[in-house]
């Protein structure tokens, strides 16, 4: 078994029409040097768009199966998953199938399941249609991108827009079909059945998601609360990378220590 397989690892899954570049400010935090960090791109997003592919499967089930396949190939013994926005839905889709996962972090989570549908989760954001539009007007895209964060950091805005534009337009068409047809599993139930500790994080100024809908949902919440980050929007880790990284280190340290304590043979 390699050192990498044994290492305490954090796996990051980005937002819809994005790329792993959205984690750059977080993974560059020195406080995370104690962990092995691994960022993945969702199919159809970032560098995972095969323009020659015929009928790629961009359903939530298809996307989650691809990510799960990637995780299983790593043969990790101790890892946690961190997802933002649709990355949290992907985690929810596969949460009950994970092996050796020690904890889950959800940022700006629009997770669904049971009686909770997108209608209870999503806010009436004026430019929300851009999320599922193949080729939106440039002005609408700019407004949508600016609505993802609290701070209007030009470098971040340019990165988010570039990632959106290089995403397969068919990916967003299938995402629209997923929402219209209700093609999701019981993500909340899967998270509950995983029995993993879950840290839920929202930016107080999130314009995409209702930050309160999970308050009465029975999840295994870390510290028994939802963590709200001030001066942050939907992509809260982009607005407050240092603060989020501190939260992440605290969570990771807790769950990795706990998992090793419970798995150690009694003396």
Buried (B, 14 or more C-beta within 10 A) or exposed (E): EEEEBEBBBBBBBBBBBBBBBBBBBBBEBEEBEEBBBBBBBBBBBBEBBEEEEEEBBBBBBBBBBBBBEBBEEBEBBBBBBBBBBBBBBBBBBBBBBBEBBBBBBBBBBBBBBEEBEBEEBBBEBEBBEBBBBEEBEEEBBBBBBBBBBBEEBEEBBEBBBEBBEBBBBBBBBBBBEBBEEEEBBBBBBBBBEBEBBBBBBBBBBBBBBBBEBBEEBEBBBBEEEBBBBEEBBBBBBBBBBEBBBBBBBBBBEBBBEEBEEEEEEEE
